[in-house]
Amino acid sequence: MKKLIFPFALLLLVGCYNDKESDLYPSPTTGGGGCDTANMTFAKVQPIFNQSCALAGCHDATTKSFNHDLSNYSGVVASVNSGRLLGAVKHESGFLQMPKGMTKLDDCKISQISAWVNAGMPQ
């Protein structure tokens, strides 16, 4: 009887589970949540700036609030190089939270902008 109990008890301790490899080890290009951050270019992040930043009265070509024009490549690069853009969109301490008066950009958009910056801001 003792010989049967030990293997059964060992089986209970080991347990069983069925995890997908893709859930345990997400692809670095998707971040595990379906957020594509691979090969980021300005063409891929420009819609984020157009929809959330380069709006009339904010950081468009006419208003250039706080001297930031986020309606074109050179303006966005200048804002990144000033050291203000990433801190503002990430809502880091010491930065004005952007976009002003709107909800924080979702994690995927912030990851895409960060990936673009880290890739050297390619056009």
C-alpha positions in Angstrom: 0.0 0.0 0.0 2.9 2.4 0.8 4.3 1.9 -2.6 1.1 3.1 -4.3 0.8 6.2 -2.1 4.2 7.7 -2.9 3.8 7.9 -6.7 0.3 9.3 -6.3 1.4 11.9 -3.8 4.3 12.9 -6.1 1.9 13.3 -9.0 -0.2 15.7 -6.9 2.9 17.8 -6.0 4.1 18.1 -9.6 0.7 19.2 -11.0 -0.2 19.8 -14.5 -0.8 22.9 -16.6 -1.1 23.8 -20.3 0.4 27.2 -21.1 1.0 28.4 -24.6 4.6 29.2 -25.4 3.5 32.5 -27.1 1.9 33.6 -23.8 4.9 32.7 -21.7 7.5 34.1 -24.1 5.8 36.9 -26.1 7.5 38.1 -29.2 9.7 41.2 -28.6 8.1 42.9 -31.6 4.6 42.6 -30.3 5.1 43.0 -26.6 2.7 40.2 -26.1 -0.4 42.4 -26.5 -0.6 42.7 -30.2 1.3 46.0 -30.2 3.6 46.1 -33.2 6.8 48.0 -32.4 9.0 46.4 -35.1 10.6 48.6 -37.7 9.1 51.8 -36.5 9.3 54.7 -38.8 7.8 58.3 -38.7 5.1 57.2 -41.1 4.0 54.7 -38.5 4.0 57.1 -35.5 2.8 60.2 -37.4 -0.9 59.2 -37.1 -0.5 59.2 -33.3 0.8 62.7 -33.3 -1.8 63.9 -35.8 -4.7 62.5 -33.7 -3.4 63.5 -30.3 -0.9 66.3 -30.6 -0.9 68.3 -33.8 -4.4 69.5 -33.3 -5.6 73.1 -34.0 -4.7 75.2 -31.0 -2.1 72.7 -29.7 1.1 71.6 -31.4 0.0 72.2 -35.0 2.1 74.1 -37.5 0.2 77.4 -36.8 0.0 77.3 -33.0 3.2 75.5 -32.0 2.2 75.5 -28.4 5.4 75.9 -26.2 7.3 76.1 -29.5 6.6 72.4 -30.3 5.3 71.7 -33.9 4.3 68.1 -33.9 2.7 68.2 -37.4 5.9 67.2 -39.3 9.0 65.0 -39.0 11.5 67.8 -38.2 9.2 69.3 -35.5 8.7 66.0 -33.8 12.5 65.2 -33.9 13.2 68.6 -32.4 10.7 67.9 -29.6 12.3 64.5 -28.9 15.8 66.0 -28.9 14.7 68.7 -26.5 14.1 65.9 -24.0 10.5 66.9 -23.3 8.4 64.7 -25.6 8.8 61.2 -24.1 8.5 62.4 -20.5 5.3 64.3 -21.4 3.5 61.4 -23.1 4.6 59.0 -20.5 3.3 61.3 -17.7 6.6 61.2 -15.9 7.2 63.4 -12.9 8.5 66.9 -13.8 6.8 67.0 -17.2 3.6 68.5 -18.4 1.2 65.6 -19.0 0.3 65.3 -22.7 -1.9 65.3 -24.5 -3.3 68.2 -22.4 -6.9 67.8 -21.4 -7.1 64.3 -22.9 -6.5 60.8 -21.5 -3.0 59.5 -21.5 -2.0 57.7 -24.7 -2.4 54.0 -24.4 0.6 51.8 -23.6 0.9 50.6 -27.2 1.1 54.1 -28.7 3.7 55.1 -26.1 5.7 51.9 -26.8 5.5 52.6 -30.5 6.8 56.2 -30.0 9.6 54.9 -27.7 10.6 52.2 -30.2 10.8 54.8 -32.9 12.9 57.1 -30.8 15.2 54.2 -29.8 15.6 53.2 -33.4 17.0 56.6 -34.2 13.8 58.3 -35.4 13.8 57.0 -39.0 11.6 58.6 -41.5 
